[in-house]
Amino acid sequence: MDKKQAKRLLAQLASNGLPPREISSAKEVLSMFSVGLDDWIDRIASTYFQDFSRDSSHFKLVLAPYGGGKTHFLMALGVRALEENYGVSYVACVPDRPGSPVRVDNPLGLYAETIARLKIKGQDGYGIAALLNAVVEKKRQDIEASGAADLDGAFSMYLRQLNRSFPGGTYGEFAQVASEVLRGYWEGSDLTPAAKAAEKWLEGRMEAISPEEYKALGLRKVTAAQSAMVGRRLLMALAKFMPDAGCHGLVLLIDEVETLFTAKGKALQAVLAAMRVLLEQSGAVPDEIPMFCAFAAVPDVLEGIKKYPALDQRLSVQGGTFAQKNDYAPQISLDNLVANHESMLASIGVRLVDVAMAASDGALNREIQVENSRKLAKVANRQTLDVNSRRLFVKTWASLLELQFGSGERAFDEDELSKRYQGDFSQVQSADKEAFEP
């Protein structure tokens, strides 16, 4: 295990108990401390990534109390989806800030965040450039493999076909705008003003397009009244466009863990609105949309779902649960991920001991630290705090490991561990409420 990487991971976990939220970073570090996820991730990959989601849309509701491992699960899901050759976008939303571009009940803002965080296997960076480069590379390979004598002519034919693949009645001006900027990427020279405007449009940055640029595109300005429709159309077009980039489809991971501390009021309504819009829109599109979408929410969201019959029908569990090996269950409750919670926490603790050993060049005594982690797992499992213990356990244990780097190694008793654990709970609670105060 790389020392620098181990130190960086331990510092992040000690800070907030959350794993990296960048798919490329998560791939490198999740294996260092993940426990108990492999079977469930394998089942989702086999049923959806390798089959159903390659030609149709599917949705899952990932449920766990605050701090219950939702972000970790989504990151693990995203890493696997990337390996399975999907375009992956992880979105952490801020529903309590009026006007925020990442509100899940703002379709254009949600699309803009989705495309900005899009990761494609084999492409550097994120976003629209990664997508367009992937499309151009794939089409160049396909055209060359076909033996076409005129590469430019063959690519122009592909651009003309986009209009038939993405009819305006369903996808708006997507084909027209995508053709404009793809031509620039294909030629490899500096983008024309129209192509630059097209790139902004595909990024969902309509407010950054000047009147002159709209004119160059041959389009009218997107008004506030039109933005919701445009955002919904763009998200569906993006999923449908992923095979052109060499991907099987789009995996969209929507995480609400920071904003759903209480799952009431605006936060709850935003999640429900987002799920309703996505489910209804995907069903209204006549084409096959290759997409897998996972929402992460606290269990309280189930009460709100009953207010929306379309959601209740699609997301209520009929028959066996996911934990009971029903891969098609629309809900995935992380509370049922492991049978013995204390044992799972202890296993995570041992993984983090190994991370700390690597970060400190083996300066810590493994036997002492494994015993410390076992005691902390016992403390965490018996606490009755109004927050799930997984995130708090990770944060507290990573902090204690870092503490010993500077102050020296020692064995902790359960009373001290209990006080430190409760202290970290107060810090997490206070920091999260402050971070998302409107």
N, C-alpha and C positions, 0 to 999 in steps of 0.2 A: 504494500500500500504506500503510495507516494506521501512523503511527510508534509509537503506544502498543502496538498489536497486534503489530507486528514486534519490539519490545523484549521483550514478554512471551513470545513464541514462542522467541526466541533464548535468553532466560534459562532457560526450561524445558528446551530441548534441551541447553544447556550443563550443566545440573544432572544429567540422567540419560539423555539421548539418546532419550527416549521422547516420542511425540506426545501431545497432550491426550487424556484418556480420557473426556471428556464429549462425547457425540455432537454437541450444539449447538455446542460450542467447536471440535470437530474440523472441522466443516463449513466454518468460516471460515478455518482456517489450513492444512489439509492441502495445499491446492493451492499453497501457498507453497514447499513443498520436496518434494512427491511426484514420483517419476520411475518410469516403467515399469509402473505399475499399471493404467492405463486399459483396456487391451485385455482383461485377465483379469476385471476388475470388470464391464466391459460384457458379457462372455460369461455370467457368472453372472447378471447382471440379466436378460438376454434369455431365458435358459433357465429360470431359477427364479423371480425376482421378477415377471416379466411372464407367467409361464405355470404351471409345475408346482407351485410353492409356494403358489399361491392356493387349492388344494383338497387338498393332501396334504403329508406331512412328508418332508423331505429333509435329509441330513446330509453334511457335508464335514469331513475331517480336514486341517487346514492344518499343514504340516510345515516346520520350519526350525530350524537350530541356535540355541542361546541367543544372543540379540542379532541374530537373522536377519531381523527385520522383521515378525514375526507380529502384534504390537500395531498397527503401522502399517497392515498389510493389513486387520485386523479393523475398525479405525476407518474406513478408506476404504470397506469393505463396508457398515458401518453407515450412513455418510452417504448412500450410494447407495440403500440400502434405505429410508431415511426419505424420500428424494426420490420413491421408487416407491410411497410411501404404505403402508408397513408400520409396525407398532409395533416399536421396536427396543430391545433391552436388551443392554448390554455388561457382563459379569460377570468380574471378576478374582478368582480364587479363592485360598484360603489352606488347602490340604489338610494342611499339616504341623502345624497347631495343633489339638489335640484339643478337640472341643466347639465349634469355631468355627462361627458361623452360615453362613459362606460356603463351607464344605467342599462340594465337588461330590458327595461321597458321602453328604450329608445332604439328601435331597430337599426337606424343608420349608424348610431353610435356603437351599437353592438357589432355590426358588420365591420366598421372601421377598426375596432379593437381586435376583432378576429383576424382580419387580413394583416394587421400590423404584427401580430404575434404568430403568424403562420410559419411553421417549420417544415421543410421538405428534405427528405433524406438525400444526402449527396450535395446539397446546396449550402453555401456559406451564408450565414446570417439568417434574418427573418424577413417576412413581408412580401410586398409586391414584386420587388426585384428578384427575390428567390423564386417566386412563382413564374414570372415571365421568362427568366433564364432557363428554368426547367422545361417550360413549353417549347422554347426555341431549340434547346438541345435535343429534346426528344424528336421533334419534327425534322430536324436536320438528319438525325440518325435514321429515321424512318424513310425519308426521301432518298438518302444515299443508299440505303439497303434495297430500295425498290429499283435502283438503277436508272432513275430519271436523269436525262441529259441536262435539263434546264432546272437547276435547283431553285432559283428565284421564282421561276414560273410555277413550279410545283407548290412553293410556299404561298404564292398569291392565290392559287386555287384553294388551298387549305383555308385561307382567310375568307374567301368567298363562301366556303361551306359553313363557316361559323354562323352566318345569318340564318341558314336553314336549321342548324343545331340549336340555336338560341333565339327562337321567334320573339319579336318585340312584344306581342300580346302577353307573353308570360314572363319574359326576362328584361323587358324594357330595352334600353339602348346598350346593353352589355356587349353584344357582338360588334356593333359599330365602334364603340370606344376601344374594346380590346384589340380589334384589328388595327386601329391607328397606332397604338403603342407597340404592338407586336412587330409591326413592320420596322419600326425604329430599332428594336432589339435585334431583329434578324440582320439588318444591315450593319450593325455594330458601330455606327458613327454616332456623333452627338445627336440627341433627340431634337426633333423640330419643336417649335412652340406648341403645335397641336398635339404632338406625342407627349410632351411634358404635361399638358393639360389633361390628356387622357390618363396618364399615370396617376395624377391627383384624384381624378374621378374614380378610378378603380380602387384607390385607397380610401374612398369615402370622405375625402376632404373637400367637399363641395364648396365650403365657405372660402377656401383658398384659391378658387378658380375665378379669374377676373372676367369681366364682360367680354373683353377682347378674346380671351381664351375660349369662352363658351362659343363665341362666334366662329372661331377657328375650328372648333369641333362640330359645328353645325347643330348645336343643341341650345335649348333654353335653360336658364338658371333653374336649379332645383329649389322650389319654394319650401317653406316650413311645412305647409300642408301636404306636400308631396313626399317629404323625407321618409316617413314611415313606410310607405309603399316601395320607394326606391331601395331602402335598406333591406326589406324582406326579399325583394327580387334579387338583389345583389348576393345575399347569403345563399340563396338557392342556386344561383348561377355559379357561385364559387365552388360549391360542392359538385355540381355537374361538370365543371371545368377541370377538376383535379385529374381525371384520366388523361387529359391532353398534356399534363405535366408528368405523366408516367406513374401517377399514384392510383391506388384503387378507389380512393374517395377521401372525404374529409372527416376527421374526428375532432369534434368540438367539445371542450371540457369547460363547463361554466361553474366556477367556484364562488360560493357565497359565504364562506366560513368567517371572514373578517366582519361582515356586516350583519350577520344574523345572530348576534349575541343573545337577543331575546326573541327573534323571529316574530316580531309583531309589527303592526302598522305598515309603513311604507316598504320596509324590507320584505315582509311577507308578500305584500301585493305585487312587488316588482318581480319576485320569483315566479309567482303564479302567472302573471301577465306574460313573462318571457316564455314559459313552458307552453302556455296556450297559443301564443303567436307561432312558435316554431312548429308545434304539432299540427295546428290547423293549416299553416302555410304549406308544409311538406305534403300534406294530404291533398291540398288543392291543386298542386302542380301535376299536370298529366304525365310528365316524364318520370323516369326512374332516377331518383336523386341518391347517389351513393354517400350516405352520411350516417355517422354514429354520434349521438349527442348524449352526454352525461351531465345532469344537474346535480350539484352537491347541496344538501340542505339539512337543517335540523328536523327531527321528527314532527315538530309542531306544524310544519308545512302541510301535513296530511289533513289537518282540520280545514285549512283553507281550500284545499283541492275539491272538497265536497261542494263548494260554491260554484264550481265550473264542471258541469256534467261531462263535457268533452274530455277534460283532464281526468276526471274520476273514472270514466270508462277505460281510458287508455293506460292510466297509471295505477289503478287498483290491482291488488294481487288476487287472482282467481286460481284456486288450487294451491299447489306447492309453492313455497318461497324459494328464492335463489339459494339460500343456505341449505334447503332440502333438495338441492341438485336440479331445480327447475331453471334451466338457463334462460328461459323465455320470460321469467318473472320481471315485470317492469321496475320493481323496487329492489335495491340491494342495501340491506341493513348491515352496517359494519359492526353492530353490536353482536352479530351472530358469526363473526369471522373466526373467532377462536372459542373453544369450549372453556379453557382455563385462562382467565384474564391475567392473573398474577404470574402464571408461567410464561405467558407471552411477554409481559413487561420485563421479566427477568432475562428472557432471551434477548430482547432488545438491548438491555443493559450490558450483557456480555459482548454483543456486537460493538457497542460504543466503547467498551474497555479496549477492544482491539484497535479501534480508531485512535483512542488516546495513547495507546502504546506506540503506535506508528508516529503520532504527532510529537511524542516526547522522546523518540529514539529508544524506547524501552526503559525509560527511567522509572516508571511505575511498576509496582509488584502486581502481577496479574491476579494472584490468589487473593490478595487483600482487596483489590478493586472488584473482583467478582462477588466477594462476600458483601461489600458495600452496596453493590447494585441489587443483590438479592434482598437485603434489608429494605432498601428504598422501594422495591417492587411490592414488598409486603405492606409498607406504609401507604403507598399509593392505592393499593387495592382495597384498603379498608376505610379510606377517607370518604366522607359524604359531601364533599364540596359540590356546588351546582355546576360542575364542569367535568367532562370526561377526563380520566387520568392519563391518557396516553401522551397527549401533547405536553402536559405538565411534567410527567415523568421524564420525558426526553429532555425538556428544558432544564429541569432541576439536576438531572444526572450529568448532563454535559457541563453545566456550570460547576458542579462539584469536582469533576475531573479537571477542568481548567484551573480551579482554585488551588488544587494540589500541585500544579506545575510551579506556582510561585511560593506557596506557603509551606510546602512539604507534604509528603504522603502520610495519611493516618487512617485508622479505622473509625467510622462514625457509629454512634449508637442510634437507636430508633427514635429517641426523643428529639435529638437534634435534627435528624432527617425529617421528622414530622413538621418541625417549626420551619425548616428551610422550604419544604414542599408547600406549606400554606403561604409562606412569604412569596414564593414564585407565582402562586395563584393570584395573589393580590396585584402583583406587578403586571401580569398578563392581562388581567381584567381591566386595570386602570389604563394601560397603554392602548389597548384595543378600543376602549370607549373614547379616549382622547383622539385617537387617529381618525375615527369616523364620526366625530361630532359635526353636525351640519352647520 
